[in-house]
Amino acid sequence: MENVKKLEESSKSNNILKILKGSLISIILSLILLLITSLVLTYTNVSENIIPTATIAIAAISILIGSILSSMNIKKNGLLNGALVGGIYMIALYILSSISITGYSINTKTFIMLAVSILAGIIGGIIGVNIHK
């Protein structure tokens, strides 16, 4: 019985690491895609009006991929694990924004981004659990 408890605890901590890894992948992917977007905006005639929409789309795609990868490895609770990837991503984004942007405040766009992030995470988690390696 004691071995079963140890195995469950090890599995839970391993799952947490997989969720954190999925969140980190999402953040890194977002940085890469935002860099590409900034280069496109700098060197082409694309309007800067696309920035808010592009930012939300980049976050959603990044979280979707990160939650797919983490849930693929966990193989259960895709809905919850994906939502956690999206939530952790948003917490990290909030902390980074608060540090780097003077006068950063939460507004309507923040709540839209939160909803999109969690929804993308949930969808990615469901997809990830159903992908068979």
C-alpha positions as CSV (number, residue, x, y, z in Angstrom):
1,M,0.0,0.0,0.0
2,E,2.9,2.3,0.8
3,N,4.4,1.7,-2.6
4,V,1.2,2.7,-4.3
5,K,1.1,6.0,-2.4
6,K,4.7,6.8,-3.4
7,L,3.9,5.9,-7.0
8,E,0.8,8.2,-7.0
9,E,2.8,11.1,-5.5
10,S,5.6,10.6,-8.0
11,S,3.1,10.6,-10.8
12,K,1.4,13.8,-9.5
13,S,4.7,15.7,-9.3
14,N,5.7,14.4,-12.7
15,N,2.4,15.6,-14.1
16,I,3.0,19.1,-12.6
17,L,6.4,19.2,-14.3
18,K,4.7,18.3,-17.6
19,I,2.2,21.1,-17.2
20,L,4.9,23.6,-16.3
21,K,6.9,22.4,-19.3
22,G,3.9,22.9,-21.6
23,S,3.5,26.4,-20.2
24,L,7.1,27.1,-20.8
25,I,6.9,25.8,-24.4
26,S,3.9,28.1,-24.9
27,I,5.7,31.1,-23.6
28,I,8.8,30.4,-25.8
29,L,6.7,29.8,-28.8
30,S,4.8,33.1,-28.2
31,L,8.1,35.0,-28.0
32,I,9.3,33.5,-31.3
33,L,6.0,34.3,-33.0
34,L,5.9,37.8,-31.5
35,L,9.4,38.4,-32.8
36,I,8.3,37.3,-36.3
37,T,5.3,39.5,-36.1
38,S,7.4,42.5,-35.1
39,L,9.7,41.9,-38.0
40,V,6.8,41.7,-40.4
41,L,5.4,45.0,-39.0
42,T,8.8,46.6,-39.2
43,Y,9.8,45.6,-42.7
44,T,6.4,45.6,-44.5
45,N,3.5,47.9,-45.0
46,V,1.2,45.8,-42.7
47,S,-0.8,48.0,-40.5
48,E,-0.1,48.2,-36.8
49,N,-3.9,47.8,-36.2
50,I,-3.4,44.0,-36.3
51,I,-1.3,44.0,-33.1
52,P,-4.1,43.3,-30.6
53,T,-5.6,40.5,-32.8
54,A,-2.2,39.1,-33.6
55,T,-1.3,39.0,-29.9
56,I,-4.4,37.1,-29.0
57,A,-4.0,34.7,-31.9
58,I,-0.4,34.1,-31.1
59,A,-1.2,33.4,-27.4
60,A,-4.0,31.0,-28.4
61,I,-1.9,29.1,-30.9
62,S,1.0,28.9,-28.4
63,I,-1.2,27.7,-25.5
64,L,-2.9,25.2,-27.8
65,I,0.4,23.6,-28.8
66,G,1.8,23.7,-25.2
67,S,-1.3,22.1,-23.8
68,I,-1.4,19.4,-26.5
69,L,2.2,18.5,-25.8
70,S,1.8,18.4,-22.0
71,S,-1.5,16.4,-22.1
72,M,-0.1,14.0,-24.7
73,N,2.4,12.9,-22.1
74,I,0.0,12.9,-19.1
75,K,-2.8,11.0,-21.0
76,K,-5.6,11.9,-18.7
77,N,-7.6,15.0,-17.4
78,G,-6.9,16.9,-20.6
79,L,-9.5,19.5,-19.8
80,L,-8.0,20.4,-16.5
81,N,-4.3,20.1,-17.6
82,G,-4.9,22.3,-20.6
83,A,-6.7,24.9,-18.6
84,L,-3.8,24.9,-16.2
85,V,-1.3,25.5,-19.0
86,G,-3.5,28.5,-20.2
87,G,-3.8,29.8,-16.6
88,I,-0.1,29.5,-15.9
89,Y,0.7,31.2,-19.2
90,M,-1.6,34.1,-18.2
91,I,-0.1,34.4,-14.8
92,A,3.4,34.5,-16.3
93,L,2.2,37.1,-18.8
94,Y,0.7,39.2,-16.1
95,I,3.8,39.2,-14.0
96,L,6.1,40.0,-17.0
97,S,3.7,42.8,-18.1
98,S,3.5,44.3,-14.6
99,I,7.3,44.3,-14.4
100,S,8.1,45.6,-17.9
101,I,5.2,48.0,-18.6
102,T,4.9,51.1,-16.6
103,G,1.2,51.7,-15.5
104,Y,0.1,48.2,-16.7
105,S,-3.5,47.6,-15.6
106,I,-6.1,44.9,-16.1
107,N,-8.9,45.9,-18.6
108,T,-11.4,44.3,-20.8
109,K,-8.8,43.0,-23.2
110,T,-7.1,41.2,-20.3
111,F,-10.3,39.3,-19.6
112,I,-10.7,38.4,-23.3
113,M,-7.1,37.2,-23.3
114,L,-7.7,35.1,-20.1
115,A,-10.8,33.5,-21.6
116,V,-9.1,32.7,-24.9
117,S,-6.1,31.3,-23.1
118,I,-8.0,29.0,-20.9
119,L,-10.3,27.9,-23.8
120,A,-7.3,27.2,-26.0
121,G,-5.7,25.3,-23.2
122,I,-8.8,23.2,-22.7
123,I,-9.1,22.4,-26.4
124,G,-5.4,21.6,-26.6
125,G,-5.7,19.4,-23.5
126,I,-8.6,17.4,-25.0
127,I,-6.7,17.0,-28.3
128,G,-3.5,16.0,-26.5
129,V,-5.2,13.3,-24.4
130,N,-6.7,11.8,-27.5
131,I,-3.5,11.7,-29.5
132,H,-1.9,8.2,-29.3
133,K,1.9,8.0,-29.5
